[in-house]
Amino acid sequence: MSTELSRTVLERLRTVEWYGDWDTATAHTRSRALLMREFMRRSALWAENYGAQAEWPFFDITEFIDPAFSFDPEIERELDEFLMRMVPTPSTARTCRGVVRWPAFRAVHAEDLPGLPDPYEPLLLMYGRGGGYSVEEFIDLYGVMIPYGNFESNLRAEPFLTLEASTLDALDQDATGRITYYAKVGDGYSRIAPLGIVRRRKVGREGATHDEAFTRNLRWEPTEYMRRYELGENDVDHVEISEREAAAFIESVTKRLTGAR
């Protein structure tokens, strides 16, 4: 079973367009940035636990837990060939090696591992939404760049736990400009369980404003809520929330309306 899981992951990596998938990467800049930040956070947690801070963030965790670990030689051979032919940077190759080895390693060492979140799933999802990355002063995700930060700041970062494809797609929908999210609150509704959420996008140098609500159609649609509130015509209050909080609401609403678990 562990061999099958590693092969499944390798096949997922084979479907990634590693060279120049600009259209896909640009269409998924919001989710790719969130997924990379969540990987950085999880990588910091595992690095701290196993004394691998100097290797953080882009490393094969299995090498630090059990340096002698090896798995199916046929998959190892295929992995080496794939990395040599298809993966463009050494940093990405190290993480891809860790991604493929991890399911087999976890199956063998499950009882010995700490209760930490899966280290590689956010990165694997990010790869599938537009390819890899390169590292210089910033992390370039080929459509957006994010700050590298340091070990401590990533260790303390707010978790991003909503990794469903539908949630990630909703975050990416028409996500141009500078975006601020708001939760509708009051009368029994809080920022944790709001009446609904709204986002305001300011696009271009002139800051053209676009207000949108996440609706029962499970997509962002134009709303007059913010304009009416500013005119004093709407009694429903709101508070600013993080993108991660918005994602949690989107996921909960999607599950409720679709019956998904």
N, C-alpha and C positions, 0 to 999 in steps of 0.2 A: 504493500500500500504506500509506504513512504517513497519508494521508487516512482510509482505512478504519479504521486503528488508533485515530485520534483520535475518529472517530465512534463506535466501539465503546465507548470510555471514556465519551463523553458519554451514551450509552445506559445504561451502568452507573450513572451519576449520576442519570439520570432515574428509575431504579427505587428510589432512596433515599427514605424517608419523612422529609422534613426537618423537619416540624413535629409534635412530640409522639409519636414512636414509642417511648413509655416502656417498654412491655412488652418489646420487642426489645432496647432498650438495657440494661434491667435484667437481662435474661437473659444478656447478654454483657459484663458489667462487667469481668471479668478480662482477656478478650482485647482489649477496646477500650482498656483502660489500657496493656497491653503494646504494642499497635500504635501508640498515640499516642506513647509513650516512644521507640519505635524510629523513628518519623517524626521526632521532635525530634532524635534522634541523627544521623540521615542528613541532615536539613536543616542541622545544624551543620557536618557534613563538607563539604557543598557550599558553604555560606556562607563557610567558611574558605578554601576553594580559590579562590573568586571575589571575595573581599573584600566580602561582603554581610552581615557580622556585624550591622550596624545594622538590617537588615531581617529577621533571623532571629526566629522560625522560620517564620512563615506568609507566604510570598511566592512569586512566580512566578519560578523559577530562570532560565527562558529569557531574561527581560528583562535579567539581569545577564551572561549569556554572550554574547548577541547582541541588543542593543536593537532592531535593525532587523528582526528576524525576523517574518515573517507567514506564515500558512498559508491553507488553503482559505477564501475569504471567506464561503461559504455556511455552513460549520461555525462560523466566527467569529460570524456573525449569529445562528445558532441558540443558540450558547453565551451570547451577550450577553442574548438574550431569556430563556433558562432561568435565568440568574443573577438577573436582575431580578425574575422572577416567583416563583422557588422557593427561593432560597438566603437564609437569614435574616440572616446577619451579614456585614459587609465582610471580616472575616478569613477566613471560610469561602469567600467568593466568590473571594478572591485565590488560595487554594490550589486551588479547583476550576478556575480558569482555567489555572493551572500544570499540573494533572493532565491536562487535555484537550490542551493545546498540546505537552506533553512528548513523546508518541510521534512526532509529526510533526517536532519539532525534533531528536530523537535520530536519526531516520532520515537527516536531512540532515547532521548534524554527528558521526556515530558515530565517525569516525576521530580527531576532535579532542577527544573527551571523556575525562576522567580515569577511571581504573578504580575508580570509587566505586559503591556499591550504588544501585539505582533509588531516587530520592528520594521518590517518591509512592506506591508500591504499598502500604506499610503504612497510609497514610492512606486510600487508596481502599478497602481492605479494612475499615477501621474504619467508614467511612461506611456500608458495606453491612451492618454488624452493629448498626445502631441509630441512624443519623443523624449529625448534626454535633456541634458543641461551641460553647461560649462561653468567653470569656477575661476574667477579672477578676484577683483576687489568686491564684486557682487556675485550672486548666483544668477546666471543668465538662463532663463527658461524659454528662450526663443519666442519672444512675444511680450515678456515682462521680466524685469530684474528685481530681485529681492535682496535686502541686506543680509550679509552672512551672520551678523551678530557674534556673540561669543558663547562659550559652553554654558556659563551660568544663566544667561538670559534665555537660552533655549531650554534649559532644564526647568525653568520657572514659567515657561510660556503657557498660555491658556490652551487646554486640549481642544482638538478638533476631531470629534468622534463620529460625525455623521458622514459616512463614506458611501452611501447608496448612490448609484448612478443617477437616479431621478433627482436627488438633492443637488448633486454636483452640476447637473444640466440646468437646473433652475437658477443656481447662482451665476451661471455663465450666460443665461439668456439676456441678450441685448445689454451686456454689462460694460458699456463704454462710459468713460467719464469718471468723475469723482463721486463715489457712492456713499451715502449715509443711510443707515437702516433705523427704523423706528417701530416700537411696539405700541399698539393701542391698549391703554390701561384704564382702570376704574370700574366701579360696580362689580367687584369680584374678579376682575381680570388684572393680572400682574405681568411684569416683564417676562416671568418664567412661563406663564400660561396666559398670553394676551388674547384680546378679542381678534386681533389680526396684526399683520405687519405691513409696513409701507417702506418704500425706498425712494430717496430723492437723488437723482443723477444730475450733475452739472457738467455739461459737455462743451468742449471747445474753449477757446480763449475768452469768449464772451460769457461763458458760464450759462449757456441755455439750460433751463431747468425742466426736468422731466420727472413727474411724480407718478409712481406706480404702486399698486397693491398686489400682494400675492393672493389670488382668488381661488374659488372653488373649482375653477378650470385648471388648477395646478400650473399656473403660469402668471407672470407679471403682466398686468393690464393697467392702462391709464386710470388715474383716480383724481377726483377733485377734493379729496379729504384735506390735504395740507393747505390748499388755497382757501377753502372754506374755514378751516381752523384759524388761519391767519387773519381772516376777515371777521372773526368772532361769530361765525354762523354754525359752528360745530362744537358740541359740548363734550365729545369724546376726547380725552386727553391722550398724550403719548410721551414716551421716553426714548432717548437714543439707545440703541443696543449694538452689540458687536456683530460682525458678519457670522461668527460662530453661533451666536444666539439665534440669528435669523435662520441659519441652516437647520438648527434643531427644531424650530417651529415648522419649517417647510417639510422636514422629514416626518414629523408627527402628524401633520395635516394630510400628507400624502398617504401614510399608512391608514389613517382613519377613513379617508374617502375611497381608497381602493381596496381596503380589507387586507392589505399586505401585512405580514408579520416580520 
